[in-house]
Amino acid sequence: MKILFAADGSTYTKKALAFLATHDNFGGEADEIVVLHVQPPVPPRVKTMVGAGVVNDYHSDEAKKVLDPIERFLKRHPASFRSKWVVGSPSDEILKAAKREKAHMIVMGTHGHGLISRALMGSVAQKVVADADIPVLLVK
């Protein structure tokens, strides 16, 4: 099974990762995990002021902060994995990556906001669940 693991570096990401590691039917030797970290884009005006190189270095550094601990954790488990990061809208990029990778399932942590918060702010998890054409496992 190929699993797209969406990681934002929050404690909810850590909970979802721990869930995968402690359930034998996920993340086993026959599975492949694609870890995806999505960062929102820097406003164009900022990019113009500081330069594209600086912005790319910033995104790379931020991605390392999220992905390095996950990679260290996954190296201690039997599943094969690879990680990548992209810049864009988190829900859109997660859905695109799932299609591109031909993932069988998306796994992600969720903040578990209440009804009012979702109505006001929207939710990455909510959009992914609504628009994905494969199973989505949310870990709270």
LOGUTI-196408 format. One record per residue: residue in three letters; z, x negated, y negated of N, C-alpha, C, CB in turn. Coordinates in steps of 0.001 Angstrom, whole numbers, padded with zeros to 6 digits, always signed. Each point is the difference from the previous one (the first is absolute). Glycine has a CB too. Example, Ala and Ser with C-alpha at 12.3 -4.5 7.8 and 13.67 -1.06 7.14 Angstrom:
% residues 2
ala+007800-013190+005690+000000+000890-001190+000000-000900-001200+001246+001892+001173ser-001966-001542-002223+000060-000820-001190+000730+000770-001090-002145-001184+000628
//
This chain:
% residues 140
met+000000-000859+001178+000000+000859-001178+000000-000900-001234+001236+001875+001232lys-002025-001497-002219-000016-000732-001269+000792+000824-001011-002269-001091+000507ile+003284+000444-001097+000886+000661-000942-000190-000614-001380+001665+000506+001836leu-001915+000334-002826-000007-000456-001389+001410+000209-000528-002486+000562-000350phe+003141-001653-000003+001363+000053-000506-000040-000221-001509+000949-000840+002212ala-000667+001887-002985-000034-000089-001460+001356-000501-000484-001707+001885-000164ala+001700-002985-000579+001241-000663-000401+000073-000144-001511+000043-001231+002176asp+001047+001745-002749+000196-000190-001438+001180-000920-000308-000969+002264-000368gly+001645-002751+001395+001101-000928-000205+001347+000664-000224-001651-001532-000928ser+001698+002838+000959+001245+000723-000230+000867-000004+001256-001157+001444-001697thr+002362-000930+001567+000867+000143+001172-000627+000980+000991+002045-000500-001409tyr-002861+001413+000937-000671+000951+000882-001053-000700+000855+000409+001827-001673thr-001049-002839+001120-000928-000819+000781+000767-000707+001110-001500-000326-002015lys+002657-000217+001687+000810-000697+000999+000440+000956+001111+000790-001601-001775lys-000433+002822+001411+000396+000986+001011-001169+000339+000918+001698+000938-001590ala-002883-000783+001024-001176+000319+000809-000339-001171+000925-000871+001511-001833leu+000993-002714+001344-000260-001183+000813+001009-000101+001145-000959-001168-002014ala+002216+001427+001704+001039-000018+001044-000268+001074+001039+001668-000873-001655phe-002140+002034+001228-000339+001066+000934-001082-000474+000962+000619+001736-001717leu-001668-002342+001186-001075-000494+000864+000520-001026+001000-001641+000411-001842ala+002484-001303+001376+000491-001080+000853+000931+000494+001102-000216-001522-001941thr+000901+002624+001706+000982+000470+000984-000536+001074+000934+001743-000546-001641his-002992+000904+001503-000599+001004+000888-001111-000645+000811+000563+001857-001620asp-000348-001937+002903-000928-000702+000881-001415+000569-000012+001941-000542+001406asn-002079+001821-001728-001335+000582+000007-000792-000316-001267+000890+001808+001441phe-000294-002527-002377-000697-000483-001195+000161-001513-000077+000387+002201-001220gly-001398-002854+000734+000128-001431-000261+000145-000851+001244+001015+000613-002122gly-001522-000155+003256+000052-000792+001216-001147-000990+000058+001122+001890+001161glu-001210-002595-000042-001015-001039+000144-001425+000533-000126+001589-001216+001452ala-001813+002455-001054-001351+000570-000050-000349+000560-001377+000211+000535+002419asp+000745-000525-003312-000218+000584-001325-000383-001059-001032+001636+001798+000572glu-002326-001347-001588-000295-000841-001151+000535+000715-001231-002074-001007+001104ile+002792+000261-001917+000544+000562-001229-000712-000663-001176+002265+000458+001090val-002807+000373-001958-000604-000494-001239+000968+000383-001114-002432+000220+000869val+003045-001230-001463+000961+000226-001080-000778+000006-001313+001914-001105+001304leu-001765+002171-002055-000716+000142-001272+000990+000183-001141-001973+001010+001195his+001815-001836-002210+000794+000143-001219-000961+000329-001140+001793-001635+000831val-001511+002710-001547-000853+000432-001106+000782-000129-001297-001281+001593+001502gln+000653-002223-002470+000612-000150-001317-000801+000778-001032+000894-002267+000635pro-000204+002911-001561-000734+000684-001068-000696-001029-000893+001652+001922+000053pro-002809-001567-000590-000721-000960-000845+000718-000251-001325-002134+000752+001054val+001928-001950-001561+000484-000359-001330-000935+000672-001000+000986-002246+000791pro-000459+002801-001873-000884+000636-000990-001088-000964-000492+001912+001474-000704pro-003125-000965+000503-001116-000857-000417+000292-000811-001259-001515+001651+001029arg+002252-001062-001953+000312-000715-001244+000831-001249+000283-000080+002173-001263val+001018-002065+002184+000828-001150+000374-000858-001053+000686+002023+001487+000239lys-002895-001034+000649-000887-000921+000718-000876-000785-000982-000009+001562+001985thr-000467-000872-003019-000821-000654-001013+000817-001031-000773-001412+002069-000189met+002658-001737-000112+000856-000897-000789+000391-001258+000768+000863+001991-001209val-000497-001851+002482+000516-001151+000744-001040-000658+000904+002216+001082-000075gly-003277-000372+000380-001058-000546+000837+000100+000457+001440-000073-001952-001493ala-001078+002041+002123-000076+000493+001377+000728-000920+000970-002183+001071-000544gly+002145-002367+000308+000672-000957+000886+001503+000197+000030-001815-001610-000458val+002383+001817-000708+001446+000225-000094+000380+001293+000712+000072-001244-002190val-000874+002276+002000+000277+001293+000640-000113-000135+001522-000866+001229-002044asn-000155-001932+002525-000153-000192+001441+001181-000791+000577-002505+000066-000273asp+002946-001102-000440+001170-000767+000439+001239+000878+000048-000999-002072-000977tyr+001146+002938-000008+001136+000928-000028-000020+000900+001232-000005-000045-002520his-001143+000651+002801-000116+000888+001159+000271-000762+001296-001668+001409-001251ser+001147-002611+001351+000212-000817+001196+001480-000316+000196-002287-000986-000288asp+002966+000603-000787+001435-000307+000074+000806+001230+000389-000305-001777-001730glu-000018+002920+001158+000727+001233+000318-000239+000404+001458-000191+000741-002408ala-001029-000935+002879-000313+000330+001392+000787-000889+000956-002295+000746-000693lys+002410-002023+000365+000768-000914+000853+001453+000437+000112-001524-001865-000658lys+002091+002350-000432+001393+000447+000020+000206+001139+000993+000228-000698-002390val-001222+001552+002526+000096+001135+000912-000402-000397+001421-000477+001550-001916leu-000624-002272+002049-000580-000254+001317+000669-001127+000782-002110+000814-000937asp+002588-001854+000266+000595-001131+000719+001182+000405+000888-000729-001453-001879pro+001694+002234+001381+001106+000396+000890-000457+000870+001176+001511-000120-001973ile-002502+000958+001747-000525+000847+001074-000675-000865+001054-000319+001914-001611glu-000460-002892+001176-000675-000896+000936+001014-000798+000820-001952-000154-001576arg+003004-000339+000924+001041-000734+000739+000634+000899+001061+000455-001433-002031phe-000200+002680+001666+000600+000960+000930-000940+000267+001184+001271+001056-001915leu-002529-000792+001629-000952+000360+001052-000312-001168+000941-000973+001673-001564lys+001099-002893+001084-000244-001164+000864+001015-000074+001138-000969-001220-001963arg+002091+001888+001814+001038-000004+001039-000205+001130+001013+001592-001006-001654his-002692+001745+001545-000268+001138+000884-001375-000168+000639+001456+001513-001421pro-001686-000825+002541-001217-000263+000769-001313+000534-000579+001482+000028+001910ala-001468+000916-002805-001241+000584-000509-000780-001010-000840+001081+002264+000010ser-002396-002183+000068-000807-000820-000893-000083+000727-001346-001352-000997+001947phe+001227+000228-002987-000051+000597-001335-000801-000877-000936+002214+001095+000380arg-002620-000486-001456-000564-000725-001142+000378+000779-001239-001945-000953+001356ser+001974+000262-002461+000409+000671-001232-001031-000242-001084+002419-000245+000624lys-002448+001202-001539-000928-000091-001127+000579+000762-001181-001982-000207+001561trp+001480-000113-002723+000421+000742-001184-001229+000349-000815+002244-001165-000034val-002120+002274-000680-001067+000470-000874+000621+000541-001280-001487+000545+001983val+000649-000372-002971+000423+000577-001273-000702+001339-000147+000377-002291-001063gly+000379+003313+000718-000581+001322-000199+001055+001077+000107-002163-000823+000900ser+001705+002048-000744+000884+001140+000189+000555-000060+001421-001303+001412-001682pro+002633-001456+001849+000557-000175+001339-000515+001004+001040+001999-000906-001114ser-001969+002183+000816-000431+000971+001007-001483-000158+000322+001765+001585-000803asp-002589-001770-000202-001440-000166+000236-000290-001248+000827-000464+001174-002160glu+001127-002270+001834-000245-001260+000711+000510+000054+001438+000154-001215-002179ile+000957+001902+002408+000513+000163+001365-001005+000785+000833+002386-000070-000839leu-002893+001161+000282-000966+000826+000727-001306-000756+000258+001019+002042-001038lys-001498-002801+000049-001222-000790+000179+000196-001061+001084-000608+000393-002414ala+001755-001066+002375+000278-001053+000983+000090+000583+001408+001217-001320-001760ala-000618+002491+001890+000105+000629+001322-001390+000262+000579+002190+001060-000667lys-003106-000594-000157-001375+000240+000463-000711-001320+000320-000087+002105-001388arg+000196-003050+000457-000667-001289+000165+000486-000733+001253-000257-000137-002486glu+001555+000211+002750+000592-000694+001141-000123+000795+001299+001578-001089-001578lys-002021+002345+001466-000060+000893+001170+001379+000117+000650-002418-000635+000385ala+003414+000829-001249+001379+000122+000464+000190+001306+000760+000790-001384-001943his+000114+001355+002895+000344+001199+000767+001169+000752-000629-000830-001127+002071met+001599+000419-002885+001183+000604-000615+000374-000785-001251+000818+000824+002251ile-000272-000108-003230+000558-000617-001204+001513+000135+000100-002073+000535-001426val+002783-001633+001180+001457+000028-000021+000447-000486-001369+000167-000394+002518met+000753+001138-003114+000513-000404-001308+001386+000564-000219-002326-000106-000899gly+003087-000587+000082+001294+000508-000409-000202+001006-001110+001135-002147+000660thr-000202+003057-000791-000084+000975-001081+001341+000071-000705-001758+001325+001238his+001692-001149-002523+001210+000077-000804+000722+001316+000193-001051-001510-001652gly+000345+002497+002180+000635+001281+000283+000445+000744-001243+000725-000951+002132his-001523+000877-003204+000339+000731-001221+000047+001496+000268-001059-001803-001382gly+001850+002480+000617+000096+001454+000125-001204+000700-000597+002465-000199-000069leu-002454+001501+000152-001107+000836-000453-000312-000225-001478+000632+001692+001722ile+000380-001747-002565-000221-000176-001443-000672-001339-000278+002008+001434-000495ser-001529-002506+001104-000597-001317-000232-001452-000034+000421+002224-001037+000322arg-002532+001620+000852-001392+000011+000463-000884+000788-000947+000791-000201+002354ala-000282+001317-002861-000799+000842-000887-000294-000717-001311+001012+002041+001038leu-000061-002814-001527-000177-000678-001282-000778-001311+000134+002129+001039-000763met-001823-001814+001770-000550-001346+000091-001140-000118+001003+002224-000843-000637gly-002314+001724+001593-000930-000195+001094+000617-000974+000992-001986+000459-001505ser+001376-000611+002645+000556-000860+001025-001123-000661+000776+002039+001452+000162val-001937-002764-000005-000997-000721+000786-000008+000549+001422+000296-002077-001422ala+000887+002219+001999+000090+000484+001377-000583+001405+000127+002041-001416+000349gln-001742+002259-001301-000500+001377+000041-001530+000024-000013+002083+000786-001179lys-002699-001603+000333-001457-000043-000087-000605-000587+001273+000166-000231-002493val+000460-000803+003026-000514-000602+001231+000054+001016+001145+000756-002289-000780val+000375+002988+000912+000127+001009+001053-001048+001101-000177+002466-000493+000173ala-002657+000935-001398-000935+001096-000258-001454-000395+000258+001603+000872-001686asp-001965-002118+001386-001407-000397+000047-000395-000828+001208+000066+000070-002422ala+000876-000562+003201-000338-000844+001151-000576+000854+001123+001821-001631-000625asp-002764+001055+001342-000554+000703+001157+000527-000592+001308-002060+000533-001332ile+003106-001368+001232+000684-000545+001171+001498+000277-000170-001784-001827+000341pro+002566+001690+000728+001444+000254-000132+000659-000955-000999+000026+000825+002365val+000959-000316-003074+000778-000773-000958+001465+000125+000391-001709+000362-001862leu+002357-001494+002066+001419-000019+000318+000749-000451-001226-000444-000471+002435leu+001303+001352-002966+000828-000319-001151+001411-000297+000481-001415+001455-001515val+001969-002558+001078+001361-000376+000362+000835+000041-001253-000779-001447+001921lys+001857+002233-001857+000864+000185-001168+001279-000771+000177-000973+002253-000411
//
